[in-house]
Amino acid sequence: MTGTTHLEHPQAHLLRTDRFPHIWCPTCGIGTVLKCFIDAVDKAELDYDRMAIVSGIGCTGRVAGYVKLDSYHTTHGRAIPFATGLKLANRDLKVVVFSGDGDLSAIGGNHLIHAARRNMDITVVCVNNFIYGMTGGQAAPTTPSPANTSTTPHGAYEPPFSLPSLLEACGAVYIARWTSLHVRRLTKSLTEALLKPGFSFVEAVAPCSTLYARRNRLGTGFDLMKFYHDHSCIEHDAETAKLAIDYQKTIKVGRFLDIERPTWHQLNDRQHLDTLGDDYYRAAEAKAAQQEEVDHVEA
């Protein structure tokens, strides 16, 4: 008999491997996007102790439970307001929202548009799988027409959201889209988004391989990857108004927007400094001293 060598997962430093095996289906793209995210965190050289990741409900919402960071699995559609609260309480935190298209753009749509409008300094990673994957494969705000879903058995007919177009209109400062095939490019965009001050948004296209692909007879996970390879068109700085995803047609990917705009905290500081003057500085110094005392006691 020969002994076996225990090999540690190459990303064990940021994965809660004690919670494995994970719940995602074979060939699901969420795990690939998570791998890209962990690589991006390391490439950005972020301090793990000053990071928080927030997820909502759904398949992608399980990401927070598998990442070895301060993690919060919130209620359906409420990941962004929870993340906003974290950022308001501690502006030194790097706050990331990692959730799905249904959670973020349907029940959470109101929070999505206003966080972008405010230019809240958070990074939002949206895995777009075109349906509600965890609850039965229902049509979502991103389902392309005429895809077949459990709630549209004769084909979806409502016009879907183009998330990059929506987010630019609302005020985001960084927007990118890749598929789960584009591992290196997705990692690079996630790195840029994590380092970007303000509301940054990265869409990762990864149609549900179990409920969406099977129902629409799109083949295996390998077939999906081959489709991304053959039908993805890299078009950096493309007009977001022309980035709609049509059913089984070309998907435009790339970094579409990278601009500068004052963040919510900068606007808040400017407004209160204009109205309160030195009193604002004194209040800020008192708050900082109080926080330093709390940190010292906790240490």
C-alpha positions in Angstrom: 0.0 0.0 0.0 1.2 3.5 -0.8 0.4 6.6 1.3 -1.6 9.5 -0.1 -0.5 13.1 0.0 -2.9 15.6 1.3 -3.1 18.6 -1.0 -4.5 21.9 0.3 -6.8 23.8 -1.9 -4.8 26.6 -3.6 -7.2 29.2 -2.4 -7.7 27.8 1.1 -6.4 31.1 2.6 -9.8 32.7 1.6 -12.1 29.7 1.4 -14.0 28.1 4.2 -13.1 24.6 3.0 -14.7 23.2 6.2 -18.1 23.9 4.5 -17.3 21.9 1.4 -18.7 20.3 -0.6 -20.5 23.4 -1.8 -24.1 23.4 -3.0 -23.6 24.5 -6.6 -24.4 22.1 -9.4 -21.7 20.6 -11.6 -20.7 23.0 -14.4 -22.2 26.0 -12.6 -20.3 29.2 -13.3 -20.6 30.7 -9.8 -17.6 28.8 -8.5 -15.5 30.1 -11.4 -16.5 33.7 -10.7 -15.7 33.2 -7.0 -12.3 31.9 -8.0 -11.7 35.0 -10.1 -12.9 37.2 -7.1 -10.4 35.6 -4.7 -7.6 36.1 -7.2 -8.7 39.7 -7.6 -8.6 40.3 -3.9 -5.0 39.1 -3.8 -4.0 41.0 -6.9 -5.5 44.2 -5.4 -3.4 43.5 -2.2 -6.4 44.2 0.0 -6.3 43.8 3.8 -8.5 40.8 4.6 -9.2 42.3 8.1 -10.7 45.4 6.5 -13.0 43.7 4.1 -16.6 42.6 4.3 -18.6 40.6 1.8 -22.4 40.7 1.7 -24.8 38.4 -0.2 -28.5 38.1 -0.6 -30.7 35.0 -1.3 -30.1 32.6 -4.1 -27.4 30.4 -5.5 -25.0 33.3 -5.8 -26.0 34.4 -2.4 -24.2 31.4 -0.9 -20.9 32.9 -1.9 -20.6 34.9 1.4 -20.8 31.6 3.4 -17.8 30.1 1.6 -15.4 33.1 1.8 -13.1 33.5 4.8 -13.8 37.2 5.3 -16.3 39.0 7.5 -19.4 37.6 5.7 -23.0 38.5 5.9 -25.8 36.5 4.3 -28.8 38.9 4.3 -32.4 38.7 3.4 -33.7 38.6 -0.2 -32.9 41.8 -2.1 -31.3 43.6 0.9 -27.6 43.0 0.3 -26.9 46.5 -0.9 -28.6 48.4 1.9 -26.8 46.1 4.4 -23.5 46.9 2.7 -24.3 50.6 2.6 -24.8 50.5 6.4 -21.4 48.8 6.8 -19.8 51.5 4.7 -21.5 54.3 6.6 -20.4 52.8 9.9 -16.8 52.3 8.8 -15.6 54.1 5.7 -12.3 52.3 5.9 -13.9 49.0 5.1 -13.8 47.6 1.6 -17.4 46.4 1.2 -18.3 43.9 -1.6 -21.8 42.8 -2.6 -21.8 39.4 -4.3 -25.2 38.2 -5.5 -27.4 37.2 -8.4 -29.4 39.0 -11.0 -32.8 38.2 -9.4 -31.7 39.3 -5.9 -30.0 42.5 -7.1 -32.2 43.7 -10.0 -35.7 42.4 -9.0 -36.6 42.6 -5.4 -33.3 44.5 -4.8 -33.6 46.8 -7.8 -34.6 49.9 -5.8 -31.5 49.6 -3.7 -29.3 48.9 -6.7 -30.3 52.1 -8.5 -30.0 54.3 -5.5 -26.6 53.0 -4.4 -25.4 53.8 -7.9 -27.0 57.2 -7.8 -25.4 58.1 -4.5 -22.1 56.7 -5.8 -21.7 54.7 -2.6 -18.2 53.3 -2.3 -19.0 49.6 -2.7 -18.2 47.0 -5.3 -21.2 44.9 -6.6 -20.5 41.6 -8.4 -23.6 40.3 -10.1 -23.6 36.7 -11.5 -26.3 36.8 -14.2 -27.7 33.4 -14.7 -30.9 34.6 -16.6 -33.3 33.0 -14.1 -34.1 32.3 -10.5 -31.9 29.3 -10.2 -32.5 28.2 -6.6 -36.3 28.4 -6.5 -37.4 26.6 -9.6 -36.1 28.4 -12.7 -38.6 31.2 -12.9 -38.2 34.1 -15.4 -36.1 37.0 -14.0 -35.6 40.6 -15.0 -32.7 39.5 -17.1 -34.3 36.5 -18.9 -33.8 37.0 -22.7 -36.8 36.6 -25.0 -38.0 34.0 -26.0 -36.2 31.7 -23.5 -38.2 29.0 -21.9 -38.5 29.1 -18.1 -40.8 27.5 -15.5 -43.1 30.6 -15.5 -42.8 31.2 -19.3 -43.2 27.7 -20.8 -44.2 29.3 -24.1 -41.2 31.6 -24.1 -40.3 34.8 -22.2 -41.7 37.9 -23.7 -41.0 40.8 -21.3 -38.1 42.9 -22.3 -35.1 42.2 -20.0 -32.9 44.6 -18.2 -29.5 45.5 -19.7 -27.7 45.9 -16.4 -24.8 48.0 -17.7 -27.2 50.4 -19.4 -29.3 50.6 -16.2 -26.2 51.2 -13.9 -24.7 53.9 -16.1 -28.0 55.8 -16.2 -28.1 55.6 -12.4 -24.6 56.9 -11.9 -22.1 54.0 -11.5 -18.4 54.9 -12.1 -17.1 51.5 -13.2 -19.0 48.9 -15.3 -17.7 45.7 -16.8 -19.2 42.5 -18.1 -17.5 39.1 -18.8 -18.7 35.5 -19.0 -17.5 32.7 -16.7 -15.2 31.6 -19.6 -13.2 34.8 -19.5 -11.3 34.0 -16.3 -8.3 36.3 -16.7 -10.2 39.2 -18.0 -12.9 38.8 -15.3 -10.2 38.7 -12.7 -8.6 41.9 -14.1 -12.0 43.7 -14.1 -12.7 42.6 -10.5 -9.3 43.9 -9.4 -10.0 47.2 -11.1 -13.5 47.4 -9.5 -12.2 46.6 -6.0 -9.6 49.5 -6.3 -12.1 52.0 -7.8 -13.5 54.6 -5.4 -17.3 54.8 -5.8 -19.9 52.4 -7.0 -18.3 49.8 -9.2 -20.3 47.0 -10.9 -19.1 43.8 -12.6 -21.6 41.5 -14.4 -20.5 37.9 -14.8 -22.7 36.1 -17.3 -23.2 32.4 -16.3 -26.5 31.0 -17.4 -27.8 28.3 -15.0 -26.5 25.0 -16.4 -29.2 23.0 -14.7 -32.5 24.8 -15.1 -31.9 27.3 -17.9 -29.7 25.3 -20.2 -31.5 22.0 -19.9 -34.9 23.5 -20.3 -33.8 25.4 -23.4 -31.8 22.3 -24.7 -28.6 24.3 -24.8 -26.4 21.3 -24.1 -23.8 20.6 -21.4 -21.6 23.0 -19.4 -19.0 22.4 -22.0 -21.5 23.5 -24.7 -22.2 26.7 -22.8 -18.5 27.5 -22.6 -18.1 26.8 -26.3 -21.0 29.2 -26.9 -19.2 31.9 -24.9 -16.0 31.3 -26.8 -17.7 31.6 -30.2 -20.3 34.3 -29.5 -18.5 36.8 -27.1 -17.4 40.0 -28.7 -14.9 42.1 -26.7 -15.8 45.8 -27.1 -14.3 48.0 -24.5 -16.0 51.4 -24.0 -19.0 50.3 -25.9 -22.2 52.3 -25.5 -24.1 50.7 -22.7 -27.4 51.4 -24.5 -26.3 48.8 -27.1 -25.4 46.0 -24.7 -28.7 44.1 -24.4 -28.2 40.3 -24.3 -30.4 38.6 -26.9 -31.3 34.9 -26.7 -28.4 32.8 -28.0 -26.8 35.7 -29.9 -23.6 37.6 -29.6 -22.8 38.8 -26.1 -20.8 42.0 -25.9 -18.2 41.9 -23.1 -15.5 44.3 -21.9 -14.9 47.2 -19.6 -17.6 49.7 -20.6 -17.2 52.6 -18.1 -14.4 53.9 -15.9 -15.0 57.5 -14.9 -14.4 59.7 -11.8 -17.2 61.2 -9.7 -17.3 62.2 -6.0 -18.3 59.4 -3.7 -21.1 59.7 -1.2 -18.6 60.2 1.6 -16.9 63.0 -0.3 -20.1 64.7 -1.0 -21.2 64.3 2.6 -17.9 65.8 3.9 -18.1 68.7 1.4 -21.7 69.6 2.3 -21.1 69.6 6.0 -17.8 71.4 5.8 -19.5 74.1 3.8 -22.4 74.5 6.3 -20.6 73.8 9.6 -17.0 74.9 8.9 -14.6 74.1 11.7 -17.3 72.6 13.9 -17.4 69.7 11.4 -13.7 69.1 11.8 -14.0 69.1 15.6 -16.9 66.7 15.5 -15.0 64.4 13.2 -11.9 64.5 15.4 -14.0 63.7 18.5 -15.6 60.7 16.7 -12.2 59.4 15.6 -10.8 59.7 19.1 -13.8 57.8 20.5 -13.4 55.0 17.9 -9.7 54.8 18.7 -10.6 54.3 22.4 -13.0 51.6 21.5 -10.4 49.8 19.3 -7.9 50.0 22.1 -10.3 48.4 24.6 -11.2 45.6 22.2 -7.6 44.9 21.5 
